[in-house]
Amino acid sequence: MMTDTTARPDPGAAEKPDTKPDVASETATPAVDPIAQLQQEAAEWKDRVLRTLAEMENLRRRTEREVADARAYGVANFARDMLVISDNMSRALQSVAPELRTNADPGIKALIDGLELTERDVLKTLEKHGVRRFDPLGEKFDPNLHQAMYEIPNDTVPSGTVAQVVQSGFMIGDRVLRPAMVGVTKVAQKPAAADNSEQAK
């Protein structure tokens, strides 16, 4: 008698639940809200645009400032060279004695007048381009504007007053082109030894 050896399905096997974990459900990332993501990107781009605009505005202001400085102070080197010419003419005129001016023949007098006129024109031209002269006689000494050449003993004015102007100063805009060379007062003090000897008497 022949036996049937073919495997028959276990009726209980179909009822066993599938115990294998669902890998796809475990590894799935949480859903990202596309609107929130777009809003974040828009905020980042807005921040970049605002930063770029601020940098461009700073660059524009800096460029305007540099152009204004170049316009105002671009002639500084040329003006400084012109001051040498003005100083030489001024010294030449100061060396002419008053008697020579009054008693000079017409040719010499015309030469002196021409030098004075040229010196005035040089100073006017410099002033037209923002360079102006200043004479601080009687003012308080300011190391930012004046260069002290010597001290002058004087008890009638406060110490540190400009008593003599050796050479005029010049400003270009609000900057010093050349400081004024000056003599500054110093209050004269009696020697201590002399005071003691007077008291002893």
C-alpha positions in Angstrom: 0.0 0.0 0.0 1.5 3.4 -1.0 1.6 6.3 1.4 1.1 9.9 0.3 4.4 11.7 1.2 3.6 15.2 -0.1 3.8 17.9 2.5 0.5 19.3 3.5 0.2 22.8 4.8 -0.2 23.2 8.5 -3.6 24.6 9.1 -2.3 26.4 12.1 0.5 28.1 10.2 -1.8 30.3 8.2 -3.2 31.7 11.4 0.2 32.7 13.0 0.8 36.4 12.8 3.8 37.7 10.8 6.3 38.7 13.5 8.9 40.4 11.1 9.1 44.2 11.9 8.0 46.7 9.2 11.4 48.2 8.3 9.9 50.9 6.0 7.7 52.2 8.8 10.5 52.4 11.3 13.0 54.2 9.0 10.6 56.7 7.5 11.4 60.3 8.4 8.7 62.5 9.8 7.0 64.6 7.2 8.4 68.2 6.8 5.9 71.0 6.4 6.8 72.5 3.0 5.3 75.9 3.9 7.5 76.2 7.1 10.5 75.2 5.0 9.8 77.9 2.4 9.2 80.5 5.1 12.6 79.7 6.6 14.3 80.0 3.2 12.5 83.2 2.5 13.6 84.6 5.9 17.3 83.6 5.2 17.2 85.3 1.7 15.6 88.4 3.2 18.4 88.6 5.8 21.0 88.2 3.1 19.4 91.0 1.0 19.2 93.3 4.0 22.8 92.7 4.8 23.8 93.4 1.2 21.8 96.6 1.1 23.4 97.8 4.4 26.9 97.1 3.0 26.1 98.9 -0.2 24.8 101.9 1.8 28.0 102.0 3.9 30.1 101.8 0.7 28.1 104.6 -0.9 28.6 106.8 2.2 32.3 106.0 2.4 32.8 106.8 -1.3 31.0 110.1 -0.9 33.2 111.0 2.1 36.3 110.1 0.2 35.3 112.1 -2.8 34.5 115.1 -0.6 37.9 114.8 1.1 39.7 114.5 -2.2 37.9 117.6 -3.4 38.6 119.6 -0.2 42.1 118.4 0.5 43.4 117.3 -2.9 45.2 120.6 -3.3 47.0 120.3 0.0 50.5 119.5 -1.5 50.2 122.1 -4.2 49.0 124.7 -1.6 51.9 123.9 0.7 54.4 124.5 -2.2 52.6 127.8 -3.0 53.1 128.9 0.6 56.8 128.9 0.1 56.4 131.4 -2.7 54.1 133.6 -0.6 56.6 133.4 2.3 59.5 134.5 0.1 57.5 137.5 -1.3 56.5 138.5 2.2 60.1 138.3 3.4 61.2 140.4 0.4 58.6 143.1 1.2 59.5 143.1 4.9 63.1 143.7 4.1 62.3 147.0 2.3 62.7 149.9 4.7 59.8 152.4 5.1 62.1 155.2 4.0 63.0 153.4 0.8 59.3 153.0 0.0 58.6 156.7 0.3 61.8 157.9 -1.4 62.1 155.3 -4.0 62.1 156.2 -7.7 59.1 155.2 -9.7 60.7 152.0 -11.1 61.5 150.6 -7.6 58.1 151.7 -6.3 56.4 149.9 -9.1 58.4 146.8 -8.3 57.4 146.9 -4.6 53.7 147.5 -5.6 53.9 144.5 -8.0 55.3 142.3 -5.3 52.5 143.3 -2.9 49.8 142.7 -5.5 51.3 139.3 -6.4 51.3 138.3 -2.7 47.7 139.4 -2.3 46.7 137.4 -5.4 48.4 134.3 -4.2 46.6 134.4 -0.9 43.3 135.2 -2.6 43.7 132.2 -4.9 44.6 129.9 -2.0 41.6 131.1 -0.1 39.4 130.5 -3.1 40.4 126.8 -2.9 39.8 126.5 0.8 43.2 127.6 2.2 43.0 130.5 4.6 45.7 132.2 6.7 45.5 132.8 10.4 47.5 134.9 12.8 47.0 133.9 16.4 48.5 137.0 18.0 47.0 137.5 21.5 45.4 134.0 21.5 46.0 131.2 24.0 48.7 128.8 22.7 47.2 125.7 21.1 49.7 122.9 20.2 47.3 121.7 17.6 47.5 125.0 15.7 50.7 126.6 16.8 54.4 125.7 17.0 56.2 127.5 19.8 59.6 128.8 18.8 60.6 130.5 22.0 59.3 131.9 25.3 59.0 135.6 26.2 59.0 136.6 29.8 55.9 138.8 30.4 54.0 139.5 33.6 51.2 141.6 32.0 49.4 138.7 30.2 48.7 135.1 31.3 51.4 132.5 30.7 50.9 130.7 27.4 49.6 133.6 25.4 50.9 134.1 21.8 52.9 137.3 22.0 54.6 137.2 18.6 53.9 135.5 15.3 57.1 134.5 13.5 55.2 132.9 10.6 51.5 132.8 9.8 49.6 129.5 10.0 47.3 128.2 7.3 44.2 126.0 7.4 42.7 123.9 4.6 39.1 123.2 5.4 39.2 122.2 9.1 42.7 120.8 9.0 46.0 122.5 9.7 48.0 122.9 6.5 50.9 124.6 8.4 51.0 125.5 12.1 51.8 129.1 13.0 55.3 129.6 14.4 54.9 131.8 17.5 56.6 133.2 20.6 54.7 132.4 23.8 54.6 134.4 27.0 56.0 133.0 30.3 55.3 134.7 33.6 58.7 135.9 35.0 59.3 134.6 38.5 61.8 136.2 41.0 64.6 133.9 42.0 64.1 132.3 45.4 67.5 133.4 46.6 66.7 137.0 46.0 63.5 136.7 47.9 65.2 135.2 50.9 67.9 137.9 50.9 65.3 140.7 50.8 63.4 139.1 53.8 66.7 138.8 55.8 67.2 142.6 55.5 
